[in-house]
Amino acid sequence: MFLCAEFTNALLEDREPEIDLYESLAMTVPGIVAHESAGKDGEQLPVP
């Protein structure tokens, strides 16, 4: 919830959010790849 509020406040205050796009991707992409891996019986997949 904090991240959503921070993003919204940054937009309203016309400033950069505390967590930028690259940090957000670094936190999100591994989870997406892990989910895909689980659907393939745990096959190891590269994380871009």
C-alpha positions as a Markdown table, in Angstrom:
| # | Residue | x | y | z |
|---|---|---|---|---|
| 1 | Met | 0.0 | 0.0 | 0.0 |
| 2 | Phe | 2.9 | 2.3 | 0.8 |
| 3 | Leu | 4.2 | 2.1 | -2.8 |
| 4 | Cys | 0.8 | 3.0 | -4.3 |
| 5 | Ala | 0.5 | 6.0 | -2.0 |
| 6 | Glu | 4.0 | 7.1 | -2.6 |
| 7 | Phe | 3.5 | 6.9 | -6.4 |
| 8 | Thr | 0.2 | 8.9 | -6.2 |
| 9 | Asn | 1.8 | 11.5 | -4.0 |
| 10 | Ala | 4.7 | 11.9 | -6.3 |
| 11 | Leu | 2.4 | 12.5 | -9.2 |
| 12 | Leu | 0.3 | 15.0 | -7.2 |
| 13 | Glu | 3.4 | 16.8 | -5.9 |
| 14 | Asp | 5.2 | 16.8 | -9.3 |
| 15 | Arg | 8.3 | 15.0 | -8.0 |
| 16 | Glu | 10.1 | 11.7 | -8.6 |
| 17 | Pro | 8.9 | 8.8 | -6.5 |
| 18 | Glu | 11.2 | 7.3 | -3.9 |
| 19 | Ile | 11.3 | 4.0 | -5.8 |
| 20 | Asp | 11.9 | 4.5 | -9.5 |
| 21 | Leu | 11.1 | 2.4 | -12.4 |
| 22 | Tyr | 14.3 | 0.3 | -12.3 |
| 23 | Glu | 14.0 | -0.5 | -8.6 |
| 24 | Ser | 10.3 | -1.4 | -9.1 |
| 25 | Leu | 11.3 | -3.8 | -12.0 |
| 26 | Ala | 14.1 | -5.3 | -9.9 |
| 27 | Met | 11.5 | -6.2 | -7.2 |
| 28 | Thr | 8.7 | -7.4 | -9.6 |
| 29 | Val | 10.3 | -9.3 | -12.5 |
| 30 | Pro | 11.8 | -12.1 | -10.4 |
| 31 | Gly | 8.3 | -12.9 | -9.0 |
| 32 | Ile | 6.8 | -13.0 | -12.4 |
| 33 | Val | 9.5 | -15.3 | -13.7 |
| 34 | Ala | 9.1 | -17.5 | -10.5 |
| 35 | His | 5.4 | -17.8 | -11.2 |
| 36 | Glu | 6.1 | -18.8 | -14.8 |
| 37 | Ser | 8.7 | -21.3 | -13.6 |
| 38 | Ala | 6.3 | -22.9 | -11.2 |
| 39 | Gly | 3.9 | -23.4 | -14.1 |
| 40 | Lys | 6.6 | -25.3 | -15.9 |
| 41 | Asp | 7.3 | -27.8 | -13.0 |
| 42 | Gly | 10.1 | -25.6 | -11.6 |
| 43 | Glu | 12.1 | -25.2 | -14.8 |
| 44 | Gln | 14.9 | -22.7 | -14.3 |
| 45 | Leu | 14.2 | -19.6 | -16.3 |
| 46 | Pro | 16.5 | -16.6 | -16.8 |
| 47 | Val | 15.5 | -13.4 | -15.1 |
| 48 | Pro | 16.0 | -10.5 | -17.5 |
